[in-house]
Amino acid sequence: MPNLSVELLPGLKLKNPVIAASGTAGYGDEPDRLYDIADLGAFICKGTTLKPRAGNPQPRIMETPYGMLNAIGLQNPGVEAVIEKYSPLWRQWPTPVIVNIAADSVEEYASLARRLDGIPGIAALEINISCPNVKAGCLEFGSTPESAATVTAAVKQAVSLPIIIKLTPNTADIAALARAVEKAGADAVSLINTLRGMAISVKNRKPVLGNITGGLSGPAIKPVALAMVWQVAGAVSIPIIGGGGIMSAEDALEFIMAGASAVEVGTAALVNPQAPLDIINGLDAYLRQHNLNDLACLTGAAR
Ligand SMILES: Cc1cc2nc3c(=O)[nH]c(=O)nc-3n(C[C@H](O)[C@H](O)[C@H](O)COP(=O)(O)O)c2cc1C
């Protein structure tokens, strides 16, 4: 049996590198009804904020050729409800759960992270400084190296959990962002979040999305995401979780060969909820076909 496992961070071992991306599988209870969540490498929950958020006005999603636009606006029940409702469930899973967090200020990122630190069932935090769909906060902190580093340092100081900083493609130089958060204490980076985009209804002569703009995801963004992972892999030495448009095992392998240790799968699971499992099986098949024992030997293989 080929070894698909990945030691993503000290003490955070994944049985395979496939991670359910934030916002595309809720809190895990829904996908767990469709397949065994224990088969995933890890699971990342919907972006969680200190207070409940109602999200953006409808419509919030739209299909595009080769992808989709979303402007959910971080709808979530707030950290207290997430802890109360989902941590008892997560505690029972063998799959590591990573909580994705977003906030309006540096202090709020730190206090939200502190609230989650030490809660049983939470293996790491993914710090979302890259959501393009909210008016204040989030991307505001993630688009310059200075502010990204400030958030990273504040969260790092507040917690003992490992922190993964989720980077935006909506920036001039993603490698500079990655270097800044590495220096500020990030344990890993994940990339990319969605690319800002929009659509206009020519019938209504109005933007389609209630928020006007949204985030583009799916196969359309894969080449952009892959180039960014390649760039970041040349810039930092912390682990990289790559993603953006991964639909197949072959796509996942491209990210791994560009330098990612693990991958996030999002939009693919909205088309086919079993997609992450198909990708895991495809990785296993690739290793067998090529007589390879260990997936880890492919990280950065194309460099
Ligand atoms: C409907 C939807 C909701 C999302 N919500 C979040 C979120 O709450 N936090 C976050 O960091 N990323 C969120 N994302 C971004 C995804 O986690 C992922 O980074 C992005 O969609 C690119 O990967 P993909 O092309 O595989 O979907 C969301 C994406 C979609 C499509």
The ligand as a MOL file (V3000), in Angstrom:
LIG
                    3D

  0  0  0     0  0            999 V3000
M  V30 BEGIN CTAB
M  V30 COUNTS 31 33 0 0 0
M  V30 BEGIN ATOM
M  V30 1 C -19.3070 28.9210 -1.4170 0
M  V30 2 C -17.9000 29.1890 -0.9400 0
M  V30 3 C -17.6970 29.6340 0.3720 0
M  V30 4 C -16.4080 29.8710 0.8390 0
M  V30 5 N -16.2230 30.2860 2.1270 0
M  V30 6 C -14.9590 30.4700 2.6090 0
M  V30 7 C -14.7440 30.8310 3.9790 0
M  V30 8 O -15.6730 30.9570 4.7850 0
M  V30 9 N -13.4550 31.0170 4.3880 0
M  V30 10 C -12.3870 30.8700 3.5280 0
M  V30 11 O -11.2340 31.0350 3.9480 0
M  V30 12 N -12.5680 30.4820 2.2420 0
M  V30 13 C -13.8250 30.2830 1.7720 0
M  V30 14 N -14.0060 29.8930 0.4670 0
M  V30 15 C -12.8240 29.7080 -0.4050 0
M  V30 16 C -12.4470 28.2260 -0.5000 0
M  V30 17 O -12.1160 27.6940 0.7630 0
M  V30 18 C -11.2650 28.0220 -1.4750 0
M  V30 19 O -10.1210 28.6630 -0.9350 0
M  V30 20 C -11.5410 28.6150 -2.8600 0
M  V30 21 O -12.8840 28.3760 -3.2470 0
M  V30 22 C -10.6050 28.0460 -3.9340 0
M  V30 23 O -10.6640 26.6520 -4.0160 0
M  V30 24 P -11.6570 25.8410 -5.0210 0
M  V30 25 O -11.4690 26.4090 -6.3890 0
M  V30 26 O -11.2470 24.4120 -4.8670 0
M  V30 27 O -13.0510 26.0880 -4.5120 0
M  V30 28 C -15.2950 29.6610 -0.0290 0
M  V30 29 C -15.5110 29.2160 -1.3350 0
M  V30 30 C -16.7950 28.9710 -1.7960 0
M  V30 31 C -16.9800 28.4790 -3.2060 0
M  V30 END ATOM
M  V30 BEGIN BOND
M  V30 1 1 1 2
M  V30 2 1 2 3
M  V30 3 2 2 30
M  V30 4 2 3 4
M  V30 5 1 4 5
M  V30 6 1 4 28
M  V30 7 2 5 6
M  V30 8 1 6 7
M  V30 9 1 6 13
M  V30 10 2 7 8
M  V30 11 1 7 9
M  V30 12 1 9 10
M  V30 13 2 10 11
M  V30 14 1 10 12
M  V30 15 2 12 13
M  V30 16 1 13 14
M  V30 17 1 14 15
M  V30 18 1 14 28
M  V30 19 1 15 16
M  V30 20 1 16 17
M  V30 21 1 16 18
M  V30 22 1 18 19
M  V30 23 1 18 20
M  V30 24 1 20 21
M  V30 25 1 20 22
M  V30 26 1 22 23
M  V30 27 1 23 24
M  V30 28 2 24 25
M  V30 29 1 24 26
M  V30 30 1 24 27
M  V30 31 2 28 29
M  V30 32 1 29 30
M  V30 33 1 30 31
M  V30 END BOND
M  V30 END CTAB
M  END
